[in-house]
Amino acid sequence: MEHGSLTDSTSSTFSIMEEDHTLANSARFVLNQDPRVAFCGYSIPHPAEKKVNIRVQTTGDAAKDVLKDALQNLMIMCQHVRGTLDNAVANHRAKNTTAEQMDVDRK
């Protein structure tokens, strides 16, 4: 849900339900890397409520568009990390399987 001015699209607060620090801090990090962002921060209204508020103020572009771009970039980063991890695990398993086979052949 977006909470912002009808006349100024460069600054808005977005409430995201069923999320916590994991998404909010990651989104804040990516948003603060964007040169279009003048300010970005987040808050969690109450620890018992699974909701985060992300505040975005931009230098001219619509805050909604900048947040969307940041979340897409975050998704790409997560996919890259997951792919790198999967490759490392597969390489480790292949290396260990080869070493185990060599040990069995020696016995």
Biopython code that builds the backbone (N, CA, C, O; Angstrom):
import numpy as np
from Bio.PDB.StructureBuilder import StructureBuilder

atoms = [
    (1, "MET", "N", (0.853, -1.164, 0.000)),
    (1, "MET", "CA", (0.000, 0.000, 0.000)),
    (1, "MET", "C", (0.901, 1.230, 0.000)),
    (1, "MET", "O", (1.870, 1.303, 0.755)),
    (2, "GLU", "N", (0.576, 2.176, -0.840)),
    (2, "GLU", "CA", (1.357, 3.408, -0.936)),
    (2, "GLU", "C", (0.643, 4.530, -0.202)),
    (2, "GLU", "O", (-0.556, 4.744, -0.376)),
    (3, "HIS", "N", (1.407, 5.245, 0.626)),
    (3, "HIS", "CA", (0.892, 6.411, 1.330)),
    (3, "HIS", "C", (1.711, 7.599, 0.853)),
    (3, "HIS", "O", (2.884, 7.734, 1.204)),
    (4, "GLY", "N", (1.100, 8.448, 0.064)),
    (4, "GLY", "CA", (1.832, 9.594, -0.444)),
    (4, "GLY", "C", (0.882, 10.688, -0.862)),
    (4, "GLY", "O", (-0.337, 10.570, -0.741)),
    (5, "SER", "N", (1.468, 11.744, -1.353)),
    (5, "SER", "CA", (0.702, 12.898, -1.797)),
    (5, "SER", "C", (0.180, 12.675, -3.209)),
    (5, "SER", "O", (0.850, 12.049, -4.030)),
    (6, "LEU", "N", (-0.980, 13.171, -3.485)),
    (6, "LEU", "CA", (-1.523, 13.088, -4.838)),
    (6, "LEU", "C", (-0.812, 14.048, -5.783)),
    (6, "LEU", "O", (-0.821, 13.846, -6.997)),
    (7, "THR", "N", (-0.201, 15.083, -5.235)),
    (7, "THR", "CA", (0.447, 16.093, -6.075)),
    (7, "THR", "C", (1.955, 15.900, -6.192)),
    (7, "THR", "O", (2.564, 16.419, -7.127)),
    (8, "ASP", "N", (2.576, 15.161, -5.260)),
    (8, "ASP", "CA", (4.026, 14.955, -5.290)),
    (8, "ASP", "C", (4.330, 13.467, -5.295)),
    (8, "ASP", "O", (4.237, 12.804, -4.262)),
    (9, "SER", "N", (4.692, 12.946, -6.457)),
    (9, "SER", "CA", (4.955, 11.505, -6.573)),
    (9, "SER", "C", (6.396, 11.151, -6.225)),
    (9, "SER", "O", (6.768, 9.978, -6.258)),
    (10, "THR", "N", (7.214, 12.152, -5.891)),
    (10, "THR", "CA", (8.621, 11.873, -5.606)),
    (10, "THR", "C", (8.864, 11.402, -4.182)),
    (10, "THR", "O", (9.989, 11.042, -3.837)),
    (11, "SER", "N", (7.843, 11.398, -3.359)),
    (11, "SER", "CA", (8.038, 10.977, -1.979)),
    (11, "SER", "C", (6.819, 10.215, -1.497)),
    (11, "SER", "O", (5.692, 10.709, -1.534)),
    (12, "SER", "N", (7.079, 8.988, -1.038)),
    (12, "SER", "CA", (5.986, 8.123, -0.578)),
    (12, "SER", "C", (6.485, 7.168, 0.493)),
    (12, "SER", "O", (7.679, 6.893, 0.610)),
    (13, "THR", "N", (5.540, 6.677, 1.263)),
    (13, "THR", "CA", (5.806, 5.603, 2.213)),
    (13, "THR", "C", (5.007, 4.396, 1.758)),
    (13, "THR", "O", (3.815, 4.493, 1.470)),
    (14, "PHE", "N", (5.676, 3.266, 1.699)),
    (14, "PHE", "CA", (5.049, 2.031, 1.239)),
    (14, "PHE", "C", (4.939, 1.068, 2.408)),
    (14, "PHE", "O", (5.939, 0.766, 3.059)),
    (15, "SER", "N", (3.741, 0.587, 2.680)),
    (15, "SER", "CA", (3.519, -0.410, 3.727)),
    (15, "SER", "C", (3.454, -1.776, 3.070)),
    (15, "SER", "O", (2.668, -2.008, 2.151)),
    (16, "ILE", "N", (4.290, -2.672, 3.557)),
    (16, "ILE", "CA", (4.346, -4.029, 3.001)),
    (16, "ILE", "C", (4.017, -4.996, 4.124)),
    (16, "ILE", "O", (4.707, -5.056, 5.142)),
    (17, "MET", "N", (2.951, -5.748, 3.918)),
    (17, "MET", "CA", (2.481, -6.696, 4.936)),
    (17, "MET", "C", (3.252, -8.016, 4.840)),
    (17, "MET", "O", (3.801, -8.361, 3.794)),
    (18, "GLU", "N", (3.276, -8.736, 5.950)),
    (18, "GLU", "CA", (3.911, -10.057, 6.044)),
    (18, "GLU", "C", (5.405, -10.027, 5.714)),
    (18, "GLU", "O", (5.941, -10.994, 5.172)),
    (19, "GLU", "N", (6.075, -8.922, 6.040)),
    (19, "GLU", "CA", (7.522, -8.814, 5.829)),
    (19, "GLU", "C", (8.178, -8.286, 7.092)),
    (19, "GLU", "O", (7.507, -7.799, 8.002)),
    (20, "ASP", "N", (9.505, -8.391, 7.133)),
    (20, "ASP", "CA", (10.239, -7.945, 8.308)),
    (20, "ASP", "C", (11.557, -7.291, 7.876)),
    (20, "ASP", "O", (11.684, -6.828, 6.742)),
    (21, "HIS", "N", (12.532, -7.259, 8.787)),
    (21, "HIS", "CA", (13.810, -6.608, 8.519)),
    (21, "HIS", "C", (14.537, -7.207, 7.315)),
    (21, "HIS", "O", (15.288, -6.505, 6.638)),
    (22, "THR", "N", (14.325, -8.480, 7.043)),
    (22, "THR", "CA", (15.049, -9.144, 5.961)),
    (22, "THR", "C", (14.818, -8.432, 4.628)),
    (22, "THR", "O", (15.779, -8.069, 3.949)),
    (23, "LEU", "N", (13.588, -8.233, 4.258)),
    (23, "LEU", "CA", (13.295, -7.536, 3.005)),
    (23, "LEU", "C", (13.554, -6.038, 3.144)),
    (23, "LEU", "O", (14.150, -5.430, 2.255)),
    (24, "ALA", "N", (13.120, -5.446, 4.236)),
    (24, "ALA", "CA", (13.196, -3.996, 4.385)),
    (24, "ALA", "C", (14.641, -3.492, 4.357)),
    (24, "ALA", "O", (14.937, -2.506, 3.681)),
    (25, "ASN", "N", (15.533, -4.151, 5.077)),
    (25, "ASN", "CA", (16.924, -3.707, 5.108)),
    (25, "ASN", "C", (17.603, -3.934, 3.766)),
    (25, "ASN", "O", (18.419, -3.115, 3.342)),
    (26, "SER", "N", (17.284, -5.027, 3.093)),
    (26, "SER", "CA", (17.845, -5.290, 1.767)),
    (26, "SER", "C", (17.354, -4.261, 0.753)),
    (26, "SER", "O", (18.132, -3.754, -0.055)),
    (27, "ALA", "N", (16.066, -3.960, 0.800)),
    (27, "ALA", "CA", (15.506, -2.950, -0.113)),
    (27, "ALA", "C", (16.104, -1.579, 0.174)),
    (27, "ALA", "O", (16.418, -0.829, -0.751)),
    (28, "ARG", "N", (16.261, -1.251, 1.446)),
    (28, "ARG", "CA", (16.868, 0.028, 1.821)),
    (28, "ARG", "C", (18.288, 0.136, 1.271)),
    (28, "ARG", "O", (18.682, 1.181, 0.753)),
    (29, "PHE", "N", (19.054, -0.953, 1.386)),
    (29, "PHE", "CA", (20.419, -0.964, 0.868)),
    (29, "PHE", "C", (20.449, -0.693, -0.628)),
    (29, "PHE", "O", (21.206, 0.157, -1.094)),
    (30, "VAL", "N", (19.620, -1.419, -1.383)),
    (30, "VAL", "CA", (19.596, -1.259, -2.838)),
    (30, "VAL", "C", (19.100, 0.138, -3.218)),
    (30, "VAL", "O", (19.654, 0.766, -4.120)),
    (31, "LEU", "N", (18.072, 0.620, -2.544)),
    (31, "LEU", "CA", (17.556, 1.962, -2.823)),
    (31, "LEU", "C", (18.614, 3.031, -2.581)),
    (31, "LEU", "O", (18.726, 3.974, -3.364)),
    (32, "ASN", "N", (19.393, 2.898, -1.508)),
    (32, "ASN", "CA", (20.407, 3.905, -1.207)),
    (32, "ASN", "C", (21.572, 3.884, -2.188)),
    (32, "ASN", "O", (22.366, 4.824, -2.210)),
    (33, "GLN", "N", (21.692, 2.834, -3.001)),
    (33, "GLN", "CA", (22.713, 2.780, -4.049)),
    (33, "GLN", "C", (22.270, 3.529, -5.307)),
    (33, "GLN", "O", (23.096, 3.858, -6.159)),
    (34, "ASP", "N", (20.987, 3.794, -5.423)),
    (34, "ASP", "CA", (20.413, 4.439, -6.608)),
    (34, "ASP", "C", (20.608, 5.953, -6.517)),
    (34, "ASP", "O", (20.188, 6.569, -5.537)),
    (35, "PRO", "N", (21.239, 6.559, -7.524)),
    (35, "PRO", "CA", (21.466, 8.008, -7.472)),
    (35, "PRO", "C", (20.173, 8.834, -7.523)),
    (35, "PRO", "O", (20.191, 10.025, -7.214)),
    (36, "ARG", "N", (19.066, 8.218, -7.907)),
    (36, "ARG", "CA", (17.789, 8.936, -7.943)),
    (36, "ARG", "C", (17.166, 9.087, -6.562)),
    (36, "ARG", "O", (16.197, 9.828, -6.395)),
    (37, "VAL", "N", (17.714, 8.392, -5.571)),
    (37, "VAL", "CA", (17.140, 8.402, -4.223)),
    (37, "VAL", "C", (17.822, 9.466, -3.366)),
    (37, "VAL", "O", (19.042, 9.464, -3.202)),
    (38, "ALA", "N", (17.019, 10.365, -2.828)),
    (38, "ALA", "CA", (17.514, 11.395, -1.920)),
    (38, "ALA", "C", (17.494, 10.879, -0.478)),
    (38, "ALA", "O", (18.386, 11.194, 0.309)),
    (39, "PHE", "N", (16.481, 10.091, -0.138)),
    (39, "PHE", "CA", (16.357, 9.522, 1.202)),
    (39, "PHE", "C", (15.609, 8.205, 1.129)),
    (39, "PHE", "O", (14.661, 8.051, 0.359)),
    (40, "CYS", "N", (16.048, 7.266, 1.937)),
    (40, "CYS", "CA", (15.326, 6.007, 2.071)),
    (40, "CYS", "C", (15.555, 5.472, 3.473)),
    (40, "CYS", "O", (16.678, 5.471, 3.978)),
    (41, "GLY", "N", (14.492, 5.024, 4.083)),
    (41, "GLY", "CA", (14.574, 4.407, 5.399)),
    (41, "GLY", "C", (13.370, 3.521, 5.603)),
    (41, "GLY", "O", (12.404, 3.566, 4.840)),
    (42, "TYR", "N", (13.441, 2.718, 6.639)),
    (42, "TYR", "CA", (12.283, 1.864, 6.926)),
    (42, "TYR", "C", (12.042, 1.802, 8.416)),
    (42, "TYR", "O", (12.925, 2.077, 9.227)),
    (43, "SER", "N", (10.832, 1.438, 8.748)),
    (43, "SER", "CA", (10.467, 1.236, 10.151)),
    (43, "SER", "C", (9.511, 0.062, 10.252)),
    (43, "SER", "O", (8.809, -0.289, 9.304)),
    (44, "ILE", "N", (9.512, -0.524, 11.423)),
    (44, "ILE", "CA", (8.551, -1.577, 11.740)),
    (44, "ILE", "C", (7.693, -1.005, 12.868)),
    (44, "ILE", "O", (8.175, -0.798, 13.981)),
    (45, "PRO", "N", (6.405, -0.749, 12.568)),
    (45, "PRO", "CA", (5.556, -0.064, 13.546)),
    (45, "PRO", "C", (5.482, -0.744, 14.914)),
    (45, "PRO", "O", (5.498, -0.073, 15.945)),
    (46, "HIS", "N", (5.401, -2.068, 14.921)),
    (46, "HIS", "CA", (5.322, -2.807, 16.181)),
    (46, "HIS", "C", (5.918, -4.193, 15.957)),
    (46, "HIS", "O", (5.633, -4.821, 14.937)),
    (47, "PRO", "N", (6.734, -4.682, 16.879)),
    (47, "PRO", "CA", (7.378, -5.990, 16.682)),
    (47, "PRO", "C", (6.402, -7.148, 16.501)),
    (47, "PRO", "O", (6.737, -8.137, 15.849)),
    (48, "ALA", "N", (5.221, -7.043, 17.058)),
    (48, "ALA", "CA", (4.248, -8.133, 16.950)),
    (48, "ALA", "C", (3.493, -8.101, 15.620)),
    (48, "ALA", "O", (2.815, -9.065, 15.266)),
    (49, "GLU", "N", (3.609, -7.007, 14.897)),
    (49, "GLU", "CA", (2.894, -6.857, 13.632)),
    (49, "GLU", "C", (3.856, -7.099, 12.478)),
    (49, "GLU", "O", (4.893, -6.441, 12.392)),
    (50, "LYS", "N", (3.530, -8.029, 11.593)),
    (50, "LYS", "CA", (4.401, -8.334, 10.462)),
    (50, "LYS", "C", (4.133, -7.331, 9.334)),
    (50, "LYS", "O", (3.423, -7.615, 8.370)),
    (51, "LYS", "N", (4.729, -6.153, 9.497)),
    (51, "LYS", "CA", (4.508, -5.074, 8.535)),
    (51, "LYS", "C", (5.726, -4.160, 8.576)),
    (51, "LYS", "O", (6.255, -3.861, 9.646)),
    (52, "VAL", "N", (6.166, -3.719, 7.395)),
    (52, "VAL", "CA", (7.249, -2.739, 7.329)),
    (52, "VAL", "C", (6.766, -1.534, 6.543)),
    (52, "VAL", "O", (5.951, -1.652, 5.627)),
    (53, "ASN", "N", (7.279, -0.385, 6.916)),
    (53, "ASN", "CA", (7.032, 0.851, 6.178)),
    (53, "ASN", "C", (8.362, 1.295, 5.583)),
    (53, "ASN", "O", (9.341, 1.484, 6.305)),
    (54, "ILE", "N", (8.391, 1.458, 4.278)),
    (54, "ILE", "CA", (9.594, 1.922, 3.590)),
    (54, "ILE", "C", (9.320, 3.308, 3.034)),
    (54, "ILE", "O", (8.398, 3.502, 2.243)),
    (55, "ARG", "N", (10.127, 4.264, 3.454)),
    (55, "ARG", "CA", (9.983, 5.658, 3.009)),
    (55, "ARG", "C", (11.000, 5.911, 1.910)),
    (55, "ARG", "O", (12.190, 5.647, 2.081)),
    (56, "VAL", "N", (10.523, 6.430, 0.772)),
    (56, "VAL", "CA", (11.395, 6.737, -0.365)),
    (56, "VAL", "C", (11.143, 8.169, -0.802)),
    (56, "VAL", "O", (10.007, 8.567, -1.059)),
    (57, "GLN", "N", (12.227, 8.938, -0.883)),
    (57, "GLN", "CA", (12.168, 10.290, -1.434)),
    (57, "GLN", "C", (13.197, 10.350, -2.549)),
    (57, "GLN", "O", (14.362, 10.004, -2.353)),
    (58, "THR", "N", (12.759, 10.789, -3.717)),
    (58, "THR", "CA", (13.637, 10.797, -4.884)),
    (58, "THR", "C", (13.988, 12.224, -5.308)),
    (58, "THR", "O", (13.456, 13.206, -4.790)),
    (59, "THR", "N", (14.899, 12.292, -6.265)),
    (59, "THR", "CA", (15.331, 13.588, -6.781)),
    (59, "THR", "C", (14.457, 14.070, -7.934)),
    (59, "THR", "O", (14.667, 15.171, -8.443)),
    (60, "GLY", "N", (13.488, 13.271, -8.352)),
    (60, "GLY", "CA", (12.611, 13.706, -9.436)),
    (60, "GLY", "C", (11.710, 12.624, -9.994)),
    (60, "GLY", "O", (10.585, 12.907, -10.403)),
    (61, "ASP", "N", (12.184, 11.392, -10.016)),
    (61, "ASP", "CA", (11.374, 10.286, -10.528)),
    (61, "ASP", "C", (10.314, 9.892, -9.499)),
    (61, "ASP", "O", (10.430, 10.200, -8.313)),
    (62, "ALA", "N", (9.297, 9.214, -9.976)),
    (62, "ALA", "CA", (8.234, 8.744, -9.077)),
    (62, "ALA", "C", (8.793, 7.711, -8.104)),
    (62, "ALA", "O", (9.487, 6.778, -8.511)),
    (63, "ALA", "N", (8.494, 7.879, -6.837)),
    (63, "ALA", "CA", (8.997, 6.977, -5.794)),
    (63, "ALA", "C", (8.568, 5.538, -6.058)),
    (63, "ALA", "O", (9.333, 4.606, -5.811)),
    (64, "LYS", "N", (7.357, 5.357, -6.557)),
    (64, "LYS", "CA", (6.847, 4.013, -6.844)),
    (64, "LYS", "C", (7.705, 3.316, -7.898)),
    (64, "LYS", "O", (8.006, 2.129, -7.772)),
    (65, "ASP", "N", (8.098, 4.054, -8.935)),
    (65, "ASP", "CA", (8.925, 3.481, -10.003)),
    (65, "ASP", "C", (10.328, 3.143, -9.501)),
    (65, "ASP", "O", (10.896, 2.114, -9.867)),
    (66, "VAL", "N", (10.874, 4.008, -8.672)),
    (66, "VAL", "CA", (12.211, 3.777, -8.128)),
    (66, "VAL", "C", (12.200, 2.560, -7.208)),
    (66, "VAL", "O", (13.126, 1.750, -7.255)),
    (67, "LEU", "N", (11.176, 2.416, -6.375)),
    (67, "LEU", "CA", (11.059, 1.245, -5.510)),
    (67, "LEU", "C", (10.918, -0.022, -6.346)),
    (67, "LEU", "O", (11.546, -1.036, -6.042)),
    (68, "LYS", "N", (10.112, 0.026, -7.381)),
    (68, "LYS", "CA", (9.930, -1.138, -8.254)),
    (68, "LYS", "C", (11.255, -1.547, -8.886)),
    (68, "LYS", "O", (11.587, -2.732, -8.921)),
    (69, "ASP", "N", (12.016, -0.571, -9.386)),
    (69, "ASP", "CA", (13.325, -0.864, -9.982)),
    (69, "ASP", "C", (14.264, -1.483, -8.944)),
    (69, "ASP", "O", (14.978, -2.441, -9.242)),
    (70, "ALA", "N", (14.260, -0.935, -7.729)),
    (70, "ALA", "CA", (15.141, -1.446, -6.674)),
    (70, "ALA", "C", (14.784, -2.886, -6.312)),
    (70, "ALA", "O", (15.673, -3.713, -6.113)),
    (71, "LEU", "N", (13.499, -3.187, -6.226)),
    (71, "LEU", "CA", (13.083, -4.544, -5.883)),
    (71, "LEU", "C", (13.420, -5.528, -7.003)),
    (71, "LEU", "O", (13.747, -6.684, -6.735)),
    (72, "GLN", "N", (13.342, -5.077, -8.251)),
    (72, "GLN", "CA", (13.756, -5.929, -9.370)),
    (72, "GLN", "C", (15.264, -6.179, -9.324)),
    (72, "GLN", "O", (15.716, -7.297, -9.572)),
    (73, "ASN", "N", (16.045, -5.140, -9.005)),
    (73, "ASN", "CA", (17.491, -5.312, -8.867)),
    (73, "ASN", "C", (17.823, -6.262, -7.721)),
    (73, "ASN", "O", (18.729, -7.087, -7.837)),
    (74, "LEU", "N", (17.096, -6.148, -6.627)),
    (74, "LEU", "CA", (17.301, -7.032, -5.488)),
    (74, "LEU", "C", (16.997, -8.480, -5.866)),
    (74, "LEU", "O", (17.708, -9.396, -5.454)),
    (75, "MET", "N", (15.956, -8.678, -6.638)),
    (75, "MET", "CA", (15.608, -10.026, -7.084)),
    (75, "MET", "C", (16.730, -10.612, -7.953)),
    (75, "MET", "O", (17.069, -11.788, -7.818)),
    (76, "ILE", "N", (17.300, -9.798, -8.839)),
    (76, "ILE", "CA", (18.402, -10.250, -9.687)),
    (76, "ILE", "C", (19.620, -10.609, -8.833)),
    (76, "ILE", "O", (20.290, -11.608, -9.093)),
    (77, "MET", "N", (19.903, -9.795, -7.818)),
    (77, "MET", "CA", (21.018, -10.086, -6.915)),
    (77, "MET", "C", (20.805, -11.409, -6.191)),
    (77, "MET", "O", (21.728, -12.215, -6.075)),
    (78, "CYS", "N", (19.597, -11.629, -5.710)),
    (78, "CYS", "CA", (19.282, -12.868, -4.999)),
    (78, "CYS", "C", (19.410, -14.080, -5.923)),
    (78, "CYS", "O", (19.902, -15.129, -5.508)),
    (79, "GLN", "N", (18.974, -13.938, -7.159)),
    (79, "GLN", "CA", (19.106, -15.029, -8.124)),
    (79, "GLN", "C", (20.570, -15.327, -8.404)),
    (79, "GLN", "O", (20.948, -16.490, -8.550)),
    (80, "HIS", "N", (21.396, -14.294, -8.479)),
    (80, "HIS", "CA", (22.830, -14.487, -8.708)),
    (80, "HIS", "C", (23.471, -15.209, -7.520)),
    (80, "HIS", "O", (24.256, -16.139, -7.706)),
    (81, "VAL", "N", (23.139, -14.786, -6.314)),
    (81, "VAL", "CA", (23.689, -15.429, -5.119)),
    (81, "VAL", "C", (23.254, -16.885, -5.061)),
    (81, "VAL", "O", (24.060, -17.765, -4.758)),
    (82, "ARG", "N", (21.984, -17.142, -5.351)),
    (82, "ARG", "CA", (21.485, -18.517, -5.326)),
    (82, "ARG", "C", (22.189, -19.379, -6.375)),
    (82, "ARG", "O", (22.554, -20.522, -6.098)),
    (83, "GLY", "N", (22.379, -18.834, -7.578)),
    (83, "GLY", "CA", (23.077, -19.577, -8.627)),
    (83, "GLY", "C", (24.524, -19.866, -8.249)),
    (83, "GLY", "O", (25.017, -20.969, -8.486)),
    (84, "THR", "N", (25.204, -18.891, -7.666)),
    (84, "THR", "CA", (26.587, -19.080, -7.234)),
    (84, "THR", "C", (26.671, -20.144, -6.146)),
    (84, "THR", "O", (27.562, -20.993, -6.172)),
    (85, "LEU", "N", (25.745, -20.100, -5.192)),
    (85, "LEU", "CA", (25.715, -21.101, -4.130)),
    (85, "LEU", "C", (25.439, -22.494, -4.695)),
    (85, "LEU", "O", (26.114, -23.455, -4.328)),
    (86, "ASP", "N", (24.464, -22.609, -5.575)),
    (86, "ASP", "CA", (24.137, -23.912, -6.168)),
    (86, "ASP", "C", (25.337, -24.492, -6.914)),
    (86, "ASP", "O", (25.614, -25.687, -6.813)),
    (87, "ASN", "N", (26.055, -23.638, -7.669)),
    (87, "ASN", "CA", (27.243, -24.101, -8.397)),
    (87, "ASN", "C", (28.338, -24.550, -7.440)),
    (87, "ASN", "O", (28.991, -25.567, -7.679)),
    (88, "ALA", "N", (28.546, -23.807, -6.363)),
    (88, "ALA", "CA", (29.576, -24.166, -5.388)),
    (88, "ALA", "C", (29.245, -25.497, -4.712)),
    (88, "ALA", "O", (30.127, -26.332, -4.513)),
    (89, "VAL", "N", (27.982, -25.689, -4.364)),
    (89, "VAL", "CA", (27.566, -26.948, -3.736)),
    (89, "VAL", "C", (27.748, -28.106, -4.713)),
    (89, "VAL", "O", (28.255, -29.161, -4.332)),
    (90, "ALA", "N", (27.342, -27.921, -5.956)),
    (90, "ALA", "CA", (27.491, -28.980, -6.961)),
    (90, "ALA", "C", (28.971, -29.316, -7.178)),
    (90, "ALA", "O", (29.332, -30.489, -7.277)),
    (91, "ASN", "N", (29.827, -28.291, -7.253)),
    (91, "ASN", "CA", (31.262, -28.538, -7.425)),
    (91, "ASN", "C", (31.853, -29.258, -6.224)),
    (91, "ASN", "O", (32.683, -30.154, -6.380)),
    (92, "HIS", "N", (31.432, -28.873, -5.034)),
    (92, "HIS", "CA", (31.914, -29.520, -3.814)),
    (92, "HIS", "C", (31.491, -30.985, -3.773)),
    (92, "HIS", "O", (32.289, -31.861, -3.439)),
    (93, "ARG", "N", (30.247, -31.239, -4.110)),
    (93, "ARG", "CA", (29.761, -32.630, -4.108)),
    (93, "ARG", "C", (30.484, -33.463, -5.153)),
    (93, "ARG", "O", (30.833, -34.617, -4.902)),
    (94, "ALA", "N", (30.708, -32.882, -6.322)),
    (94, "ALA", "CA", (31.400, -33.619, -7.382)),
    (94, "ALA", "C", (32.841, -33.918, -6.967)),
    (94, "ALA", "O", (33.344, -35.014, -7.211)),
    (95, "LYS", "N", (33.488, -32.964, -6.353)),
    (95, "LYS", "CA", (34.871, -33.150, -5.907)),
    (95, "LYS", "C", (34.944, -34.207, -4.815)),
    (95, "LYS", "O", (35.839, -35.051, -4.831)),
    (96, "ASN", "N", (34.014, -34.171, -3.869)),
    (96, "ASN", "CA", (34.011, -35.154, -2.783)),
    (96, "ASN", "C", (33.641, -36.539, -3.278)),
    (96, "ASN", "O", (34.183, -37.532, -2.793)),
    (97, "THR", "N", (32.732, -36.624, -4.231)),
    (97, "THR", "CA", (32.354, -37.921, -4.792)),
    (97, "THR", "C", (33.550, -38.541, -5.498)),
    (97, "THR", "O", (33.790, -39.740, -5.362)),
    (98, "THR", "N", (34.303, -37.748, -6.248)),
    (98, "THR", "CA", (35.493, -38.236, -6.945)),
    (98, "THR", "C", (36.538, -38.684, -5.931)),
    (98, "THR", "O", (37.155, -39.732, -6.122)),
    (99, "ALA", "N", (36.753, -37.931, -4.869)),
    (99, "ALA", "CA", (37.731, -38.296, -3.841)),
    (99, "ALA", "C", (37.310, -39.582, -3.130)),
    (99, "ALA", "O", (38.150, -40.436, -2.849)),
    (100, "GLU", "N", (36.014, -39.725, -2.839)),
    (100, "GLU", "CA", (35.528, -40.934, -2.178)),
    (100, "GLU", "C", (35.714, -42.144, -3.087)),
    (100, "GLU", "O", (36.075, -43.218, -2.606)),
    (101, "GLN", "N", (35.476, -41.995, -4.392)),
    (101, "GLN", "CA", (35.645, -43.103, -5.327)),
    (101, "GLN", "C", (37.105, -43.510, -5.401)),
    (101, "GLN", "O", (37.427, -44.693, -5.504)),
    (102, "MET", "N", (37.997, -42.507, -5.348)),
    (102, "MET", "CA", (39.428, -42.818, -5.393)),
    (102, "MET", "C", (39.836, -43.594, -4.141)),
    (102, "MET", "O", (40.629, -44.531, -4.233)),
    (103, "ASP", "N", (39.313, -43.221, -2.979)),
    (103, "ASP", "CA", (39.616, -43.933, -1.739)),
    (103, "ASP", "C", (39.119, -45.372, -1.794)),
    (103, "ASP", "O", (39.802, -46.280, -1.319)),
    (104, "VAL", "N", (37.954, -45.587, -2.359)),
    (104, "VAL", "CA", (37.389, -46.930, -2.467)),
    (104, "VAL", "C", (38.248, -47.768, -3.421)),
    (104, "VAL", "O", (38.497, -48.944, -3.156)),
    (105, "ASP", "N", (38.703, -47.167, -4.528)),
    (105, "ASP", "CA", (39.530, -47.897, -5.490)),
    (105, "ASP", "C", (40.872, -48.331, -4.894)),
    (105, "ASP", "O", (41.417, -49.359, -5.295)),
    (106, "ARG", "N", (41.404, -47.571, -3.952)),
    (106, "ARG", "CA", (42.700, -47.883, -3.343)),
    (106, "ARG", "C", (42.600, -49.044, -2.349)),
    (106, "ARG", "O", (43.590, -49.729, -2.091)),
    (107, "LYS", "N", (41.403, -49.262, -1.794)),
    (107, "LYS", "CA", (41.242, -50.294, -0.752)),
    (107, "LYS", "C", (41.176, -51.655, -1.326)),
    (107, "LYS", "O", (41.043, -52.630, -0.587)),
]
sb = StructureBuilder()
sb.init_structure("model")
sb.init_model(0)
sb.init_chain("A")
sb.init_seg("    ")
for serial, (resi, resn, name, xyz) in enumerate(atoms, 1):
    if name == "N":
        sb.init_residue(resn, " ", resi, " ")
    sb.init_atom(name, np.array(xyz, "f"), 0.0, 1.0, " ", f" {name:<3s}", serial, name[0])
structure = sb.get_structure()
